[in-house]
Amino acid sequence: MTSVLPNLFAFWVQRPMELRFDVDPASTSPSGALPPIYERLNTPGDRLHGILSISLEDPELRIRFREADGEFYVYVEDVRHGCLAGYTVFNRLVELGRQADRYVRAPHSRYEPNYQRRGLASGIYRWALDSGLCLMTGARQSHAAHALWRSLAHHYDSGFVDLRQKHLTYLGRKVTDSTLAQFETRMFLLGSGWTQRQFKEAVRMS
């Protein structure tokens, strides 16, 4: 397969995301990290101002999207309350070799407490996977993040690898708790259109 990265931008523009959730304004208590980003998104002259905006089925929400050096930034804006609900970044994995870097990104999310557990991160991960992007965990995961990946694995082909010296070794679709706890063990989710065989060949996995 050819790299999906050049096509990801067009896919996201053409396929609006379906996200619906209720927000309790009284519980909104912005942390220190998100308000400055929201201000930059709305400040003329800032490099974040005027980035791509994507409408959602929920009229109170809006997605802002940008790509920089092969990494993808997805900001979720609460239009009604004038704030940033949070964001997801699809990072490059410096531990990966050049071949795998063409197809794989590691998502990391940060959302305000009152926007969590409402399907935002899950919806954005599915959006990326449906575009054909493959996802891989970073070195460490929170319990919530691990639960999210386990949930997504019910809908997308998945497996585990050992990542050492930029080389991937396939461990199988399931691993023991002790193996999972190792720093080098990573979980992956295959994007739409991928098979395990195609992925192994594309990223040169042994």
C-alpha positions as a Markdown table, in Angstrom:
| # | Residue | x | y | z |
|---|---|---|---|---|
| 1 | Met | 0.0 | 0.0 | 0.0 |
| 2 | Thr | 1.1 | 3.6 | -0.6 |
| 3 | Ser | 1.4 | 6.0 | 2.3 |
| 4 | Val | -2.0 | 7.2 | 3.5 |
| 5 | Leu | -0.6 | 10.4 | 4.9 |
| 6 | Pro | -1.0 | 12.7 | 1.9 |
| 7 | Asn | -4.6 | 11.6 | 1.6 |
| 8 | Leu | -5.6 | 12.0 | 5.2 |
| 9 | Phe | -6.2 | 15.7 | 5.0 |
| 10 | Ala | -8.6 | 15.3 | 2.0 |
| 11 | Phe | -10.4 | 12.4 | 3.6 |
| 12 | Trp | -11.2 | 14.4 | 6.8 |
| 13 | Val | -12.5 | 17.3 | 4.8 |
| 14 | Gln | -14.8 | 15.2 | 2.7 |
| 15 | Arg | -16.1 | 13.0 | 5.6 |
| 16 | Pro | -17.6 | 15.0 | 8.5 |
| 17 | Met | -17.3 | 13.4 | 11.9 |
| 18 | Glu | -20.4 | 12.4 | 13.8 |
| 19 | Leu | -20.0 | 13.5 | 17.4 |
| 20 | Arg | -22.8 | 14.2 | 19.9 |
| 21 | Phe | -22.6 | 14.8 | 23.6 |
| 22 | Asp | -24.2 | 17.0 | 26.2 |
| 23 | Val | -22.2 | 19.7 | 28.0 |
| 24 | Asp | -23.0 | 21.0 | 31.5 |
| 25 | Pro | -21.8 | 24.7 | 31.4 |
| 26 | Ala | -21.8 | 24.8 | 35.2 |
| 27 | Ser | -19.1 | 22.1 | 35.3 |
| 28 | Thr | -16.8 | 23.9 | 32.9 |
| 29 | Ser | -13.5 | 24.6 | 34.7 |
| 30 | Pro | -10.8 | 25.3 | 32.1 |
| 31 | Ser | -7.3 | 24.1 | 32.9 |
| 32 | Gly | -4.3 | 26.3 | 32.2 |
| 33 | Ala | -3.2 | 24.5 | 29.0 |
| 34 | Leu | -6.2 | 24.8 | 26.7 |
| 35 | Pro | -7.3 | 28.5 | 27.0 |
| 36 | Pro | -4.0 | 29.8 | 25.5 |
| 37 | Ile | -4.5 | 27.4 | 22.5 |
| 38 | Tyr | -8.0 | 28.6 | 22.0 |
| 39 | Glu | -6.9 | 32.2 | 22.1 |
| 40 | Arg | -4.3 | 31.4 | 19.4 |
| 41 | Leu | -6.9 | 29.8 | 17.2 |
| 42 | Asn | -8.9 | 33.0 | 17.3 |
| 43 | Thr | -6.1 | 35.6 | 17.1 |
| 44 | Pro | -5.4 | 37.0 | 13.6 |
| 45 | Gly | -1.8 | 36.7 | 12.7 |
| 46 | Asp | -1.1 | 33.6 | 14.8 |
| 47 | Arg | -0.1 | 30.6 | 12.8 |
| 48 | Leu | -3.0 | 28.7 | 14.4 |
| 49 | His | -5.5 | 31.3 | 13.2 |
| 50 | Gly | -7.5 | 30.4 | 10.1 |
| 51 | Ile | -6.5 | 26.7 | 10.1 |
| 52 | Leu | -9.0 | 24.2 | 8.5 |
| 53 | Ser | -12.4 | 24.1 | 10.2 |
| 54 | Ile | -14.6 | 21.1 | 9.8 |
| 55 | Ser | -18.3 | 21.0 | 10.7 |
| 56 | Leu | -19.8 | 18.3 | 12.9 |
| 57 | Glu | -23.3 | 16.9 | 13.2 |
| 58 | Asp | -23.4 | 18.6 | 16.6 |
| 59 | Pro | -23.7 | 22.3 | 15.7 |
| 60 | Glu | -22.2 | 23.3 | 19.1 |
| 61 | Leu | -18.9 | 21.7 | 18.2 |
| 62 | Arg | -16.3 | 22.4 | 15.6 |
| 63 | Ile | -13.1 | 20.7 | 14.6 |
| 64 | Arg | -9.9 | 22.6 | 13.8 |
| 65 | Phe | -7.3 | 20.6 | 12.0 |
| 66 | Arg | -3.7 | 21.1 | 10.9 |
| 67 | Glu | -0.6 | 19.1 | 9.8 |
| 68 | Ala | 2.9 | 20.0 | 10.7 |
| 69 | Asp | 6.0 | 17.9 | 9.9 |
| 70 | Gly | 3.9 | 14.8 | 9.4 |
| 71 | Glu | 2.0 | 15.1 | 12.6 |
| 72 | Phe | -1.7 | 15.8 | 12.8 |
| 73 | Tyr | -3.4 | 18.1 | 15.3 |
| 74 | Val | -7.1 | 17.9 | 15.9 |
| 75 | Tyr | -8.7 | 20.6 | 18.1 |
| 76 | Val | -12.3 | 20.3 | 19.3 |
| 77 | Glu | -13.9 | 23.7 | 19.9 |
| 78 | Asp | -17.0 | 24.2 | 21.9 |
| 79 | Val | -18.6 | 27.0 | 19.8 |
| 80 | Arg | -21.5 | 27.6 | 22.2 |
| 81 | His | -19.3 | 28.2 | 25.3 |
| 82 | Gly | -16.4 | 29.8 | 23.5 |
| 83 | Cys | -13.7 | 27.4 | 24.6 |
| 84 | Leu | -11.5 | 24.5 | 23.6 |
| 85 | Ala | -12.9 | 21.1 | 24.7 |
| 86 | Gly | -9.5 | 19.5 | 24.1 |
| 87 | Tyr | -7.3 | 18.1 | 21.3 |
| 88 | Thr | -5.8 | 14.9 | 19.9 |
| 89 | Val | -2.3 | 14.9 | 18.3 |
| 90 | Phe | -1.2 | 12.1 | 16.0 |
| 91 | Asn | 2.5 | 12.0 | 16.7 |
| 92 | Arg | 5.3 | 10.5 | 14.8 |
| 93 | Leu | 7.1 | 7.8 | 16.7 |
| 94 | Val | 10.8 | 8.5 | 16.8 |
| 95 | Glu | 11.4 | 4.9 | 17.8 |
| 96 | Leu | 10.1 | 3.7 | 14.4 |
| 97 | Gly | 12.2 | 3.2 | 11.3 |
| 98 | Arg | 11.6 | 5.3 | 8.2 |
| 99 | Gln | 9.5 | 2.7 | 6.4 |
| 100 | Ala | 7.0 | 2.3 | 9.3 |
| 101 | Asp | 6.8 | 6.1 | 9.8 |
| 102 | Arg | 5.0 | 6.4 | 6.5 |
| 103 | Tyr | 2.0 | 4.6 | 7.8 |
| 104 | Val | 1.9 | 4.8 | 11.6 |
| 105 | Arg | 1.1 | 7.5 | 14.1 |
| 106 | Ala | 0.7 | 7.5 | 17.9 |
| 107 | Pro | -2.4 | 9.5 | 19.1 |
| 108 | His | -2.3 | 11.4 | 22.4 |
| 109 | Ser | -5.3 | 13.3 | 23.7 |
| 110 | Arg | -6.0 | 15.9 | 26.3 |
| 111 | Tyr | -9.6 | 17.0 | 27.1 |
| 112 | Glu | -11.1 | 19.0 | 29.9 |
| 113 | Pro | -12.7 | 16.8 | 32.6 |
| 114 | Asn | -16.3 | 17.7 | 31.7 |
| 115 | Tyr | -15.7 | 16.7 | 28.1 |
| 116 | Gln | -14.2 | 13.3 | 28.9 |
| 117 | Arg | -16.1 | 10.0 | 28.7 |
| 118 | Arg | -18.3 | 11.5 | 25.9 |
| 119 | Gly | -16.7 | 9.8 | 22.9 |
| 120 | Leu | -14.6 | 12.6 | 21.6 |
| 121 | Ala | -11.2 | 10.9 | 21.6 |
| 122 | Ser | -12.8 | 7.7 | 20.4 |
| 123 | Gly | -14.6 | 9.4 | 17.5 |
| 124 | Ile | -11.4 | 11.1 | 16.4 |
| 125 | Tyr | -9.4 | 7.9 | 16.6 |
| 126 | Arg | -12.1 | 6.1 | 14.5 |
| 127 | Trp | -12.0 | 9.0 | 12.0 |
| 128 | Ala | -8.2 | 8.5 | 11.5 |
| 129 | Leu | -8.5 | 4.7 | 11.3 |
| 130 | Asp | -11.3 | 5.0 | 8.8 |
| 131 | Ser | -9.0 | 7.1 | 6.6 |
| 132 | Gly | -6.5 | 4.3 | 6.5 |
| 133 | Leu | -4.0 | 5.5 | 9.1 |
| 134 | Cys | -2.6 | 2.9 | 11.4 |
| 135 | Leu | -2.2 | 3.7 | 15.1 |
| 136 | Met | 0.3 | 2.5 | 17.6 |
| 137 | Thr | 0.6 | 3.1 | 21.3 |
| 138 | Gly | 3.4 | 5.1 | 22.9 |
| 139 | Ala | 5.7 | 3.7 | 25.6 |
| 140 | Arg | 3.2 | 4.4 | 28.4 |
| 141 | Gln | -0.6 | 4.5 | 28.6 |
| 142 | Ser | -3.1 | 5.5 | 31.2 |
| 143 | His | -5.8 | 3.1 | 32.3 |
| 144 | Ala | -8.4 | 5.2 | 30.4 |
| 145 | Ala | -6.3 | 5.2 | 27.2 |
| 146 | His | -5.7 | 1.4 | 27.5 |
| 147 | Ala | -9.5 | 0.9 | 27.9 |
| 148 | Leu | -10.2 | 3.0 | 24.8 |
| 149 | Trp | -7.7 | 1.0 | 22.7 |
| 150 | Arg | -9.3 | -2.2 | 23.9 |
| 151 | Ser | -12.7 | -1.0 | 22.9 |
| 152 | Leu | -11.5 | 0.1 | 19.4 |
| 153 | Ala | -9.9 | -3.4 | 19.0 |
| 154 | His | -13.4 | -4.8 | 18.8 |
| 155 | His | -13.9 | -2.9 | 15.6 |
| 156 | Tyr | -10.5 | -2.7 | 14.0 |
| 157 | Asp | -7.8 | -5.4 | 13.4 |
| 158 | Ser | -5.2 | -5.2 | 16.1 |
| 159 | Gly | -2.1 | -6.8 | 17.6 |
| 160 | Phe | 1.0 | -6.3 | 19.6 |
| 161 | Val | 4.6 | -5.8 | 18.6 |
| 162 | Asp | 8.0 | -5.5 | 20.3 |
| 163 | Leu | 9.8 | -2.3 | 19.3 |
| 164 | Arg | 13.5 | -2.3 | 19.6 |
| 165 | Gln | 16.2 | -0.3 | 17.7 |
| 166 | Lys | 13.6 | 0.8 | 15.2 |
| 167 | His | 12.6 | -2.7 | 14.4 |
| 168 | Leu | 9.2 | -4.3 | 14.9 |
| 169 | Thr | 8.7 | -7.9 | 15.9 |
| 170 | Tyr | 5.2 | -9.3 | 15.9 |
| 171 | Leu | 4.0 | -10.7 | 19.2 |
| 172 | Gly | 0.4 | -11.8 | 18.2 |
| 173 | Arg | -3.1 | -10.6 | 18.7 |
| 174 | Lys | -2.9 | -11.2 | 22.5 |
| 175 | Val | -0.1 | -11.0 | 25.0 |
| 176 | Thr | 0.3 | -11.8 | 28.7 |
| 177 | Asp | 0.1 | -9.1 | 31.3 |
| 178 | Ser | 3.8 | -9.4 | 32.0 |
| 179 | Thr | 4.7 | -8.9 | 28.3 |
| 180 | Leu | 2.2 | -6.0 | 28.0 |
| 181 | Ala | 4.0 | -4.3 | 31.0 |
| 182 | Gln | 7.3 | -4.2 | 29.2 |
| 183 | Phe | 8.5 | -0.9 | 27.9 |
| 184 | Glu | 9.1 | -2.3 | 24.4 |
| 185 | Thr | 5.6 | -3.8 | 23.9 |
| 186 | Arg | 3.2 | -1.7 | 21.8 |
| 187 | Met | -0.3 | -2.3 | 20.6 |
| 188 | Phe | -1.4 | -1.3 | 17.1 |
| 189 | Leu | -4.7 | -0.8 | 15.3 |
| 190 | Leu | -5.0 | -1.2 | 11.6 |
| 191 | Gly | -6.7 | 1.5 | 9.5 |
| 192 | Ser | -9.4 | 0.8 | 7.0 |
| 193 | Gly | -8.1 | -1.3 | 4.0 |
| 194 | Trp | -5.3 | -2.9 | 5.8 |
| 195 | Thr | -4.7 | -6.6 | 6.5 |
| 196 | Gln | -2.2 | -8.0 | 9.0 |
| 197 | Arg | -0.1 | -9.4 | 6.1 |
| 198 | Gln | -0.1 | -6.0 | 4.3 |
| 199 | Phe | 0.9 | -4.2 | 7.5 |
| 200 | Lys | 3.7 | -6.6 | 8.3 |
| 201 | Glu | 5.2 | -6.2 | 4.8 |
| 202 | Ala | 4.7 | -2.5 | 4.7 |
| 203 | Val | 6.5 | -1.8 | 8.0 |
| 204 | Arg | 9.0 | -4.6 | 7.5 |
| 205 | Met | 7.9 | -6.5 | 10.6 |
| 206 | Ser | 9.5 | -9.8 | 11.5 |
